[in-house]
């Protein structure tokens, strides 16, 4: 599992865990709806002011743009 849901008894992922999960999502180079959904879920786990969130959001936005150009 790449992310944990918010809820009683569950802790938020650390930035290191999110970064590692992010790399695992994209290691094969295949980007589909499932991968994009998991990536979005990882972003939600990060604080709004997190530099990692900003960097990953930028990467995800670039992926979206590339996919739109392909279609």
mmJSON file of the N, C-alpha and C atoms, coordinates in Angstrom:
{"data_MODEL":{"atom_site":{
"group_PDB":["ATOM","ATOM","ATOM","ATOM","ATOM","ATOM","ATOM","ATOM","ATOM","ATOM","ATOM","ATOM","ATOM","ATOM","ATOM","ATOM","ATOM","ATOM","ATOM","ATOM","ATOM","ATOM","ATOM","ATOM","ATOM","ATOM","ATOM","ATOM","ATOM","ATOM","ATOM","ATOM","ATOM","ATOM","ATOM","ATOM","ATOM","ATOM","ATOM","ATOM","ATOM","ATOM","ATOM","ATOM","ATOM","ATOM","ATOM","ATOM","ATOM","ATOM","ATOM","ATOM","ATOM","ATOM","ATOM","ATOM","ATOM","ATOM","ATOM","ATOM","ATOM","ATOM","ATOM","ATOM","ATOM","ATOM","ATOM","ATOM","ATOM","ATOM","ATOM","ATOM","ATOM","ATOM","ATOM","ATOM","ATOM","ATOM","ATOM","ATOM","ATOM","ATOM","ATOM","ATOM","ATOM","ATOM","ATOM","ATOM","ATOM","ATOM","ATOM","ATOM","ATOM","ATOM","ATOM","ATOM","ATOM","ATOM","ATOM","ATOM","ATOM","ATOM","ATOM","ATOM","ATOM","ATOM","ATOM","ATOM","ATOM","ATOM","ATOM","ATOM","ATOM","ATOM","ATOM","ATOM","ATOM","ATOM","ATOM","ATOM","ATOM","ATOM","ATOM","ATOM","ATOM","ATOM","ATOM","ATOM","ATOM","ATOM","ATOM","ATOM","ATOM","ATOM","ATOM","ATOM","ATOM","ATOM","ATOM","ATOM","ATOM","ATOM","ATOM","ATOM","ATOM","ATOM","ATOM","ATOM","ATOM","ATOM","ATOM","ATOM","ATOM","ATOM","ATOM","ATOM","ATOM","ATOM","ATOM","ATOM","ATOM","ATOM","ATOM","ATOM","ATOM","ATOM","ATOM","ATOM","ATOM","ATOM","ATOM","ATOM","ATOM","ATOM","ATOM","ATOM","ATOM","ATOM","ATOM","ATOM","ATOM","ATOM","ATOM","ATOM","ATOM","ATOM","ATOM","ATOM","ATOM","ATOM","ATOM","ATOM","ATOM","ATOM","ATOM","ATOM","ATOM","ATOM","ATOM","ATOM","ATOM","ATOM","ATOM","ATOM","ATOM","ATOM","ATOM","ATOM","ATOM","ATOM","ATOM","ATOM","ATOM"],
"id":[1,2,3,4,5,6,7,8,9,10,11,12,13,14,15,16,17,18,19,20,21,22,23,24,25,26,27,28,29,30,31,32,33,34,35,36,37,38,39,40,41,42,43,44,45,46,47,48,49,50,51,52,53,54,55,56,57,58,59,60,61,62,63,64,65,66,67,68,69,70,71,72,73,74,75,76,77,78,79,80,81,82,83,84,85,86,87,88,89,90,91,92,93,94,95,96,97,98,99,100,101,102,103,104,105,106,107,108,109,110,111,112,113,114,115,116,117,118,119,120,121,122,123,124,125,126,127,128,129,130,131,132,133,134,135,136,137,138,139,140,141,142,143,144,145,146,147,148,149,150,151,152,153,154,155,156,157,158,159,160,161,162,163,164,165,166,167,168,169,170,171,172,173,174,175,176,177,178,179,180,181,182,183,184,185,186,187,188,189,190,191,192,193,194,195,196,197,198,199,200,201,202,203,204,205,206,207,208,209,210,211,212,213],
"type_symbol":["N","C","C","N","C","C","N","C","C","N","C","C","N","C","C","N","C","C","N","C","C","N","C","C","N","C","C","N","C","C","N","C","C","N","C","C","N","C","C","N","C","C","N","C","C","N","C","C","N","C","C","N","C","C","N","C","C","N","C","C","N","C","C","N","C","C","N","C","C","N","C","C","N","C","C","N","C","C","N","C","C","N","C","C","N","C","C","N","C","C","N","C","C","N","C","C","N","C","C","N","C","C","N","C","C","N","C","C","N","C","C","N","C","C","N","C","C","N","C","C","N","C","C","N","C","C","N","C","C","N","C","C","N","C","C","N","C","C","N","C","C","N","C","C","N","C","C","N","C","C","N","C","C","N","C","C","N","C","C","N","C","C","N","C","C","N","C","C","N","C","C","N","C","C","N","C","C","N","C","C","N","C","C","N","C","C","N","C","C","N","C","C","N","C","C","N","C","C","N","C","C","N","C","C","N","C","C","N","C","C","N","C","C"],
"label_atom_id":["N","CA","C","N","CA","C","N","CA","C","N","CA","C","N","CA","C","N","CA","C","N","CA","C","N","CA","C","N","CA","C","N","CA","C","N","CA","C","N","CA","C","N","CA","C","N","CA","C","N","CA","C","N","CA","C","N","CA","C","N","CA","C","N","CA","C","N","CA","C","N","CA","C","N","CA","C","N","CA","C","N","CA","C","N","CA","C","N","CA","C","N","CA","C","N","CA","C","N","CA","C","N","CA","C","N","CA","C","N","CA","C","N","CA","C","N","CA","C","N","CA","C","N","CA","C","N","CA","C","N","CA","C","N","CA","C","N","CA","C","N","CA","C","N","CA","C","N","CA","C","N","CA","C","N","CA","C","N","CA","C","N","CA","C","N","CA","C","N","CA","C","N","CA","C","N","CA","C","N","CA","C","N","CA","C","N","CA","C","N","CA","C","N","CA","C","N","CA","C","N","CA","C","N","CA","C","N","CA","C","N","CA","C","N","CA","C","N","CA","C","N","CA","C","N","CA","C","N","CA","C","N","CA","C","N","CA","C","N","CA","C","N","CA","C","N","CA","C"],
"label_alt_id":[null,null,null,null,null,null,null,null,null,null,null,null,null,null,null,null,null,null,null,null,null,null,null,null,null,null,null,null,null,null,null,null,null,null,null,null,null,null,null,null,null,null,null,null,null,null,null,null,null,null,null,null,null,null,null,null,null,null,null,null,null,null,null,null,null,null,null,null,null,null,null,null,null,null,null,null,null,null,null,null,null,null,null,null,null,null,null,null,null,null,null,null,null,null,null,null,null,null,null,null,null,null,null,null,null,null,null,null,null,null,null,null,null,null,null,null,null,null,null,null,null,null,null,null,null,null,null,null,null,null,null,null,null,null,null,null,null,null,null,null,null,null,null,null,null,null,null,null,null,null,null,null,null,null,null,null,null,null,null,null,null,null,null,null,null,null,null,null,null,null,null,null,null,null,null,null,null,null,null,null,null,null,null,null,null,null,null,null,null,null,null,null,null,null,null,null,null,null,null,null,null,null,null,null,null,null,null,null,null,null,null,null,null],
"label_comp_id":["UNK","UNK","UNK","UNK","UNK","UNK","UNK","UNK","UNK","UNK","UNK","UNK","UNK","UNK","UNK","UNK","UNK","UNK","UNK","UNK","UNK","UNK","UNK","UNK","UNK","UNK","UNK","UNK","UNK","UNK","UNK","UNK","UNK","UNK","UNK","UNK","UNK","UNK","UNK","UNK","UNK","UNK","UNK","UNK","UNK","UNK","UNK","UNK","UNK","UNK","UNK","UNK","UNK","UNK","UNK","UNK","UNK","UNK","UNK","UNK","UNK","UNK","UNK","UNK","UNK","UNK","UNK","UNK","UNK","UNK","UNK","UNK","UNK","UNK","UNK","UNK","UNK","UNK","UNK","UNK","UNK","UNK","UNK","UNK","UNK","UNK","UNK","UNK","UNK","UNK","UNK","UNK","UNK","UNK","UNK","UNK","UNK","UNK","UNK","UNK","UNK","UNK","UNK","UNK","UNK","UNK","UNK","UNK","UNK","UNK","UNK","UNK","UNK","UNK","UNK","UNK","UNK","UNK","UNK","UNK","UNK","UNK","UNK","UNK","UNK","UNK","UNK","UNK","UNK","UNK","UNK","UNK","UNK","UNK","UNK","UNK","UNK","UNK","UNK","UNK","UNK","UNK","UNK","UNK","UNK","UNK","UNK","UNK","UNK","UNK","UNK","UNK","UNK","UNK","UNK","UNK","UNK","UNK","UNK","UNK","UNK","UNK","UNK","UNK","UNK","UNK","UNK","UNK","UNK","UNK","UNK","UNK","UNK","UNK","UNK","UNK","UNK","UNK","UNK","UNK","UNK","UNK","UNK","UNK","UNK","UNK","UNK","UNK","UNK","UNK","UNK","UNK","UNK","UNK","UNK","UNK","UNK","UNK","UNK","UNK","UNK","UNK","UNK","UNK","UNK","UNK","UNK","UNK","UNK","UNK","UNK","UNK","UNK"],
"label_asym_id":["A","A","A","A","A","A","A","A","A","A","A","A","A","A","A","A","A","A","A","A","A","A","A","A","A","A","A","A","A","A","A","A","A","A","A","A","A","A","A","A","A","A","A","A","A","A","A","A","A","A","A","A","A","A","A","A","A","A","A","A","A","A","A","A","A","A","A","A","A","A","A","A","A","A","A","A","A","A","A","A","A","A","A","A","A","A","A","A","A","A","A","A","A","A","A","A","A","A","A","A","A","A","A","A","A","A","A","A","A","A","A","A","A","A","A","A","A","A","A","A","A","A","A","A","A","A","A","A","A","A","A","A","A","A","A","A","A","A","A","A","A","A","A","A","A","A","A","A","A","A","A","A","A","A","A","A","A","A","A","A","A","A","A","A","A","A","A","A","A","A","A","A","A","A","A","A","A","A","A","A","A","A","A","A","A","A","A","A","A","A","A","A","A","A","A","A","A","A","A","A","A","A","A","A","A","A","A","A","A","A","A","A","A"],
"label_entity_id":["1","1","1","1","1","1","1","1","1","1","1","1","1","1","1","1","1","1","1","1","1","1","1","1","1","1","1","1","1","1","1","1","1","1","1","1","1","1","1","1","1","1","1","1","1","1","1","1","1","1","1","1","1","1","1","1","1","1","1","1","1","1","1","1","1","1","1","1","1","1","1","1","1","1","1","1","1","1","1","1","1","1","1","1","1","1","1","1","1","1","1","1","1","1","1","1","1","1","1","1","1","1","1","1","1","1","1","1","1","1","1","1","1","1","1","1","1","1","1","1","1","1","1","1","1","1","1","1","1","1","1","1","1","1","1","1","1","1","1","1","1","1","1","1","1","1","1","1","1","1","1","1","1","1","1","1","1","1","1","1","1","1","1","1","1","1","1","1","1","1","1","1","1","1","1","1","1","1","1","1","1","1","1","1","1","1","1","1","1","1","1","1","1","1","1","1","1","1","1","1","1","1","1","1","1","1","1","1","1","1","1","1","1"],
"label_seq_id":[1,1,1,2,2,2,3,3,3,4,4,4,5,5,5,6,6,6,7,7,7,8,8,8,9,9,9,10,10,10,11,11,11,12,12,12,13,13,13,14,14,14,15,15,15,16,16,16,17,17,17,18,18,18,19,19,19,20,20,20,21,21,21,22,22,22,23,23,23,24,24,24,25,25,25,26,26,26,27,27,27,28,28,28,29,29,29,30,30,30,31,31,31,32,32,32,33,33,33,34,34,34,35,35,35,36,36,36,37,37,37,38,38,38,39,39,39,40,40,40,41,41,41,42,42,42,43,43,43,44,44,44,45,45,45,46,46,46,47,47,47,48,48,48,49,49,49,50,50,50,51,51,51,52,52,52,53,53,53,54,54,54,55,55,55,56,56,56,57,57,57,58,58,58,59,59,59,60,60,60,61,61,61,62,62,62,63,63,63,64,64,64,65,65,65,66,66,66,67,67,67,68,68,68,69,69,69,70,70,70,71,71,71],
"pdbx_PDB_ins_code":[null,null,null,null,null,null,null,null,null,null,null,null,null,null,null,null,null,null,null,null,null,null,null,null,null,null,null,null,null,null,null,null,null,null,null,null,null,null,null,null,null,null,null,null,null,null,null,null,null,null,null,null,null,null,null,null,null,null,null,null,null,null,null,null,null,null,null,null,null,null,null,null,null,null,null,null,null,null,null,null,null,null,null,null,null,null,null,null,null,null,null,null,null,null,null,null,null,null,null,null,null,null,null,null,null,null,null,null,null,null,null,null,null,null,null,null,null,null,null,null,null,null,null,null,null,null,null,null,null,null,null,null,null,null,null,null,null,null,null,null,null,null,null,null,null,null,null,null,null,null,null,null,null,null,null,null,null,null,null,null,null,null,null,null,null,null,null,null,null,null,null,null,null,null,null,null,null,null,null,null,null,null,null,null,null,null,null,null,null,null,null,null,null,null,null,null,null,null,null,null,null,null,null,null,null,null,null,null,null,null,null,null,null],
"Cartn_x":[0.846,0.0,0.892,0.548,1.373,1.033,-0.149,-0.539,-1.449,-1.572,-2.471,-3.596,-4.756,-5.898,-5.837,-6.431,-6.576,-7.551,-7.334,-8.266,-7.659,-8.472,-8.018,-7.013,-5.907,-4.902,-3.907,-4.117,-3.19,-2.372,-1.098,-0.246,-0.017,0.302,0.635,1.98,2.162,3.448,4.467,5.71,6.769,7.105,7.791,8.197,9.103,9.94,10.823,10.003,8.982,8.136,7.372,6.902,6.165,7.089,8.289,9.257,9.589,9.783,10.088,8.895,7.697,6.499,6.294,6.599,6.471,7.387,8.631,9.594,9.107,8.572,8.072,6.912,6.071,4.939,5.396,6.476,6.884,8.109,8.587,9.81,9.681,8.511,8.333,8.073,7.815,7.571,6.161,5.35,3.974,3.091,2.395,1.504,0.077,-0.765,-2.172,-3.011,-4.326,-5.219,-4.951,-4.642,-4.376,-3.128,-2.08,-0.832,-1.079,-1.812,-2.096,-2.931,-3.875,-4.716,-3.874,-2.979,-2.106,-1.163,-0.674,0.209,-0.541,-1.761,-2.585,-2.8,-3.043,-3.253,-1.997,-0.839,0.4,0.558,0.186,0.29,-0.579,-1.732,-2.651,-2.014,-1.114,-0.462,0.543,0.956,1.964,1.325,2.01,1.544,1.52,0.6,0.46,1.736,2.482,3.687,4.946,4.81,5.965,6.637,7.958,8.677,8.569,8.517,8.358,7.006,5.965,4.642,4.672,5.33,5.419,6.16,7.274,8.065,7.281,6.646,5.892,4.661,4.011,2.867,3.307,4.482,5.01,5.269,5.877,6.133,4.828,3.834,2.561,1.851,1.912,1.315,1.983,3.306,4.031,3.609,3.427,2.958,1.575,0.703,-0.641,-0.56,0.306,0.448,0.972,1.956,2.497,1.446,0.639,-0.41,-1.471,-1.798,-2.781,-2.275,-0.987,-0.412,-0.431,-0.325,-0.316,-1.7,-2.728,-4.095,-4.716],
"Cartn_y":[-1.172,0.0,1.236,2.236,3.416,4.523,4.477,5.543,5.015,5.775,5.435,6.448,6.006,6.91,7.641,8.815,9.524,8.75,8.756,8.079,7.857,7.5,7.273,6.131,6.387,5.357,5.253,5.979,5.938,7.228,7.085,8.264,8.683,9.952,10.452,9.899,9.752,9.303,10.428,10.062,11.066,11.482,12.598,13.045,12.015,11.362,10.333,9.159,8.731,7.632,8.021,9.245,9.712,9.784,10.289,10.378,8.99,8.033,6.659,6.047,6.255,5.729,6.369,7.658,8.391,7.774,7.525,6.92,5.539,4.756,3.424,3.511,4.519,4.683,4.852,5.583,5.971,5.225,4.226,3.521,2.799,2.283,1.552,2.48,3.733,4.692,4.662,3.736,3.637,4.552,5.456,6.376,6.105,5.737,5.502,6.144,6.0,6.639,6.177,4.899,4.37,5.015,5.139,5.753,7.222,7.931,9.341,9.514,8.63,8.685,8.455,7.503,7.227,8.4,9.015,10.174,11.325,11.569,12.618,12.328,11.073,10.687,10.942,10.719,10.995,12.493,13.315,14.763,15.249,14.646,15.026,14.799,13.842,13.515,14.59,15.447,16.456,17.777,18.486,19.816,20.736,21.672,22.601,23.399,23.719,24.539,23.714,22.409,21.533,21.754,21.963,22.075,20.796,19.648,18.387,18.358,18.826,18.865,19.745,20.885,21.785,21.118,20.468,19.805,18.675,17.837,16.711,17.189,18.257,18.823,19.3,19.933,20.41,19.231,18.174,16.976,16.374,16.291,15.699,16.561,17.871,18.773,18.617,18.436,18.227,16.915,15.881,14.598,14.741,15.47,15.705,16.425,17.43,18.171,17.264,16.432,15.52,14.527,14.03,13.075,13.742,14.989,15.704,15.932,16.194,16.4,15.117,13.973,12.689,12.311,12.857,12.475,13.472],
"Cartn_z":[0.0,0.0,0.0,-0.764,-0.91,0.069,0.658,1.562,2.636,3.698,4.79,4.815,5.172,5.288,6.613,6.633,7.889,8.754,10.032,10.917,12.272,13.196,14.561,14.59,15.261,15.413,14.27,13.206,12.079,12.062,11.828,11.782,10.337,10.175,8.848,8.435,7.164,6.639,6.784,6.972,7.007,5.579,5.452,4.12,3.455,4.231,3.676,3.138,3.87,3.415,2.151,2.114,0.941,-0.263,-0.074,-1.169,-1.713,-0.827,-1.233,-1.985,-1.486,-2.145,-3.508,-3.601,-4.867,-5.924,-5.546,-6.487,-6.936,-6.006,-6.35,-7.333,-7.195,-8.11,-9.556,-9.743,-11.091,-11.605,-10.882,-11.247,-12.594,-12.91,-14.169,-15.351,-15.069,-16.131,-16.684,-16.207,-16.674,-15.836,-16.509,-15.815,-16.288,-15.33,-15.636,-14.539,-14.631,-13.665,-12.239,-12.07,-10.732,-10.13,-10.92,-10.452,-10.101,-10.936,-10.674,-9.414,-9.198,-8.0,-6.738,-6.787,-5.642,-5.388,-6.454,-6.306,-5.644,-6.064,-5.441,-3.964,-3.624,-2.232,-1.398,-1.983,-1.26,-0.996,-1.953,-1.778,-0.622,-0.456,0.613,1.986,2.06,3.331,3.769,2.857,3.169,3.585,4.472,4.885,3.664,3.683,2.552,2.304,3.351,3.205,2.954,2.83,2.654,1.297,1.292,0.021,-0.814,-0.15,-0.873,-1.585,-0.916,-1.552,-2.801,-2.688,-3.838,-4.999,-4.701,-5.752,-6.411,-5.591,-6.149,-6.915,-6.442,-7.156,-8.531,-8.589,-9.865,-10.806,-10.284,-11.099,-11.611,-10.742,-11.138,-12.178,-12.007,-12.999,-14.362,-14.363,-15.624,-16.28,-15.485,-16.025,-16.653,-15.981,-16.519,-17.872,-17.947,-19.206,-20.325,-20.019,-21.026,-21.499,-20.568,-20.944,-21.808,-21.518,-22.325,-23.741,-23.9,-25.23,-26.052,-25.365,-26.057,-26.576,-25.966,-26.373,-27.274],
"occupancy":[1.0,1.0,1.0,1.0,1.0,1.0,1.0,1.0,1.0,1.0,1.0,1.0,1.0,1.0,1.0,1.0,1.0,1.0,1.0,1.0,1.0,1.0,1.0,1.0,1.0,1.0,1.0,1.0,1.0,1.0,1.0,1.0,1.0,1.0,1.0,1.0,1.0,1.0,1.0,1.0,1.0,1.0,1.0,1.0,1.0,1.0,1.0,1.0,1.0,1.0,1.0,1.0,1.0,1.0,1.0,1.0,1.0,1.0,1.0,1.0,1.0,1.0,1.0,1.0,1.0,1.0,1.0,1.0,1.0,1.0,1.0,1.0,1.0,1.0,1.0,1.0,1.0,1.0,1.0,1.0,1.0,1.0,1.0,1.0,1.0,1.0,1.0,1.0,1.0,1.0,1.0,1.0,1.0,1.0,1.0,1.0,1.0,1.0,1.0,1.0,1.0,1.0,1.0,1.0,1.0,1.0,1.0,1.0,1.0,1.0,1.0,1.0,1.0,1.0,1.0,1.0,1.0,1.0,1.0,1.0,1.0,1.0,1.0,1.0,1.0,1.0,1.0,1.0,1.0,1.0,1.0,1.0,1.0,1.0,1.0,1.0,1.0,1.0,1.0,1.0,1.0,1.0,1.0,1.0,1.0,1.0,1.0,1.0,1.0,1.0,1.0,1.0,1.0,1.0,1.0,1.0,1.0,1.0,1.0,1.0,1.0,1.0,1.0,1.0,1.0,1.0,1.0,1.0,1.0,1.0,1.0,1.0,1.0,1.0,1.0,1.0,1.0,1.0,1.0,1.0,1.0,1.0,1.0,1.0,1.0,1.0,1.0,1.0,1.0,1.0,1.0,1.0,1.0,1.0,1.0,1.0,1.0,1.0,1.0,1.0,1.0,1.0,1.0,1.0,1.0,1.0,1.0,1.0,1.0,1.0,1.0,1.0,1.0],
"B_iso_or_equiv":[0.0,0.0,0.0,0.0,0.0,0.0,0.0,0.0,0.0,0.0,0.0,0.0,0.0,0.0,0.0,0.0,0.0,0.0,0.0,0.0,0.0,0.0,0.0,0.0,0.0,0.0,0.0,0.0,0.0,0.0,0.0,0.0,0.0,0.0,0.0,0.0,0.0,0.0,0.0,0.0,0.0,0.0,0.0,0.0,0.0,0.0,0.0,0.0,0.0,0.0,0.0,0.0,0.0,0.0,0.0,0.0,0.0,0.0,0.0,0.0,0.0,0.0,0.0,0.0,0.0,0.0,0.0,0.0,0.0,0.0,0.0,0.0,0.0,0.0,0.0,0.0,0.0,0.0,0.0,0.0,0.0,0.0,0.0,0.0,0.0,0.0,0.0,0.0,0.0,0.0,0.0,0.0,0.0,0.0,0.0,0.0,0.0,0.0,0.0,0.0,0.0,0.0,0.0,0.0,0.0,0.0,0.0,0.0,0.0,0.0,0.0,0.0,0.0,0.0,0.0,0.0,0.0,0.0,0.0,0.0,0.0,0.0,0.0,0.0,0.0,0.0,0.0,0.0,0.0,0.0,0.0,0.0,0.0,0.0,0.0,0.0,0.0,0.0,0.0,0.0,0.0,0.0,0.0,0.0,0.0,0.0,0.0,0.0,0.0,0.0,0.0,0.0,0.0,0.0,0.0,0.0,0.0,0.0,0.0,0.0,0.0,0.0,0.0,0.0,0.0,0.0,0.0,0.0,0.0,0.0,0.0,0.0,0.0,0.0,0.0,0.0,0.0,0.0,0.0,0.0,0.0,0.0,0.0,0.0,0.0,0.0,0.0,0.0,0.0,0.0,0.0,0.0,0.0,0.0,0.0,0.0,0.0,0.0,0.0,0.0,0.0,0.0,0.0,0.0,0.0,0.0,0.0,0.0,0.0,0.0,0.0,0.0,0.0],
"pdbx_formal_charge":[null,null,null,null,null,null,null,null,null,null,null,null,null,null,null,null,null,null,null,null,null,null,null,null,null,null,null,null,null,null,null,null,null,null,null,null,null,null,null,null,null,null,null,null,null,null,null,null,null,null,null,null,null,null,null,null,null,null,null,null,null,null,null,null,null,null,null,null,null,null,null,null,null,null,null,null,null,null,null,null,null,null,null,null,null,null,null,null,null,null,null,null,null,null,null,null,null,null,null,null,null,null,null,null,null,null,null,null,null,null,null,null,null,null,null,null,null,null,null,null,null,null,null,null,null,null,null,null,null,null,null,null,null,null,null,null,null,null,null,null,null,null,null,null,null,null,null,null,null,null,null,null,null,null,null,null,null,null,null,null,null,null,null,null,null,null,null,null,null,null,null,null,null,null,null,null,null,null,null,null,null,null,null,null,null,null,null,null,null,null,null,null,null,null,null,null,null,null,null,null,null,null,null,null,null,null,null,null,null,null,null,null,null],
"auth_seq_id":[1,1,1,2,2,2,3,3,3,4,4,4,5,5,5,6,6,6,7,7,7,8,8,8,9,9,9,10,10,10,11,11,11,12,12,12,13,13,13,14,14,14,15,15,15,16,16,16,17,17,17,18,18,18,19,19,19,20,20,20,21,21,21,22,22,22,23,23,23,24,24,24,25,25,25,26,26,26,27,27,27,28,28,28,29,29,29,30,30,30,31,31,31,32,32,32,33,33,33,34,34,34,35,35,35,36,36,36,37,37,37,38,38,38,39,39,39,40,40,40,41,41,41,42,42,42,43,43,43,44,44,44,45,45,45,46,46,46,47,47,47,48,48,48,49,49,49,50,50,50,51,51,51,52,52,52,53,53,53,54,54,54,55,55,55,56,56,56,57,57,57,58,58,58,59,59,59,60,60,60,61,61,61,62,62,62,63,63,63,64,64,64,65,65,65,66,66,66,67,67,67,68,68,68,69,69,69,70,70,70,71,71,71],
"auth_comp_id":["UNK","UNK","UNK","UNK","UNK","UNK","UNK","UNK","UNK","UNK","UNK","UNK","UNK","UNK","UNK","UNK","UNK","UNK","UNK","UNK","UNK","UNK","UNK","UNK","UNK","UNK","UNK","UNK","UNK","UNK","UNK","UNK","UNK","UNK","UNK","UNK","UNK","UNK","UNK","UNK","UNK","UNK","UNK","UNK","UNK","UNK","UNK","UNK","UNK","UNK","UNK","UNK","UNK","UNK","UNK","UNK","UNK","UNK","UNK","UNK","UNK","UNK","UNK","UNK","UNK","UNK","UNK","UNK","UNK","UNK","UNK","UNK","UNK","UNK","UNK","UNK","UNK","UNK","UNK","UNK","UNK","UNK","UNK","UNK","UNK","UNK","UNK","UNK","UNK","UNK","UNK","UNK","UNK","UNK","UNK","UNK","UNK","UNK","UNK","UNK","UNK","UNK","UNK","UNK","UNK","UNK","UNK","UNK","UNK","UNK","UNK","UNK","UNK","UNK","UNK","UNK","UNK","UNK","UNK","UNK","UNK","UNK","UNK","UNK","UNK","UNK","UNK","UNK","UNK","UNK","UNK","UNK","UNK","UNK","UNK","UNK","UNK","UNK","UNK","UNK","UNK","UNK","UNK","UNK","UNK","UNK","UNK","UNK","UNK","UNK","UNK","UNK","UNK","UNK","UNK","UNK","UNK","UNK","UNK","UNK","UNK","UNK","UNK","UNK","UNK","UNK","UNK","UNK","UNK","UNK","UNK","UNK","UNK","UNK","UNK","UNK","UNK","UNK","UNK","UNK","UNK","UNK","UNK","UNK","UNK","UNK","UNK","UNK","UNK","UNK","UNK","UNK","UNK","UNK","UNK","UNK","UNK","UNK","UNK","UNK","UNK","UNK","UNK","UNK","UNK","UNK","UNK","UNK","UNK","UNK","UNK","UNK","UNK"],
"auth_asym_id":["A","A","A","A","A","A","A","A","A","A","A","A","A","A","A","A","A","A","A","A","A","A","A","A","A","A","A","A","A","A","A","A","A","A","A","A","A","A","A","A","A","A","A","A","A","A","A","A","A","A","A","A","A","A","A","A","A","A","A","A","A","A","A","A","A","A","A","A","A","A","A","A","A","A","A","A","A","A","A","A","A","A","A","A","A","A","A","A","A","A","A","A","A","A","A","A","A","A","A","A","A","A","A","A","A","A","A","A","A","A","A","A","A","A","A","A","A","A","A","A","A","A","A","A","A","A","A","A","A","A","A","A","A","A","A","A","A","A","A","A","A","A","A","A","A","A","A","A","A","A","A","A","A","A","A","A","A","A","A","A","A","A","A","A","A","A","A","A","A","A","A","A","A","A","A","A","A","A","A","A","A","A","A","A","A","A","A","A","A","A","A","A","A","A","A","A","A","A","A","A","A","A","A","A","A","A","A","A","A","A","A","A","A"],
"auth_atom_id":["N","CA","C","N","CA","C","N","CA","C","N","CA","C","N","CA","C","N","CA","C","N","CA","C","N","CA","C","N","CA","C","N","CA","C","N","CA","C","N","CA","C","N","CA","C","N","CA","C","N","CA","C","N","CA","C","N","CA","C","N","CA","C","N","CA","C","N","CA","C","N","CA","C","N","CA","C","N","CA","C","N","CA","C","N","CA","C","N","CA","C","N","CA","C","N","CA","C","N","CA","C","N","CA","C","N","CA","C","N","CA","C","N","CA","C","N","CA","C","N","CA","C","N","CA","C","N","CA","C","N","CA","C","N","CA","C","N","CA","C","N","CA","C","N","CA","C","N","CA","C","N","CA","C","N","CA","C","N","CA","C","N","CA","C","N","CA","C","N","CA","C","N","CA","C","N","CA","C","N","CA","C","N","CA","C","N","CA","C","N","CA","C","N","CA","C","N","CA","C","N","CA","C","N","CA","C","N","CA","C","N","CA","C","N","CA","C","N","CA","C","N","CA","C","N","CA","C","N","CA","C","N","CA","C","N","CA","C","N","CA","C","N","CA","C","N","CA","C"],
"pdbx_PDB_model_num":[1,1,1,1,1,1,1,1,1,1,1,1,1,1,1,1,1,1,1,1,1,1,1,1,1,1,1,1,1,1,1,1,1,1,1,1,1,1,1,1,1,1,1,1,1,1,1,1,1,1,1,1,1,1,1,1,1,1,1,1,1,1,1,1,1,1,1,1,1,1,1,1,1,1,1,1,1,1,1,1,1,1,1,1,1,1,1,1,1,1,1,1,1,1,1,1,1,1,1,1,1,1,1,1,1,1,1,1,1,1,1,1,1,1,1,1,1,1,1,1,1,1,1,1,1,1,1,1,1,1,1,1,1,1,1,1,1,1,1,1,1,1,1,1,1,1,1,1,1,1,1,1,1,1,1,1,1,1,1,1,1,1,1,1,1,1,1,1,1,1,1,1,1,1,1,1,1,1,1,1,1,1,1,1,1,1,1,1,1,1,1,1,1,1,1,1,1,1,1,1,1,1,1,1,1,1,1,1,1,1,1,1,1]
}}}
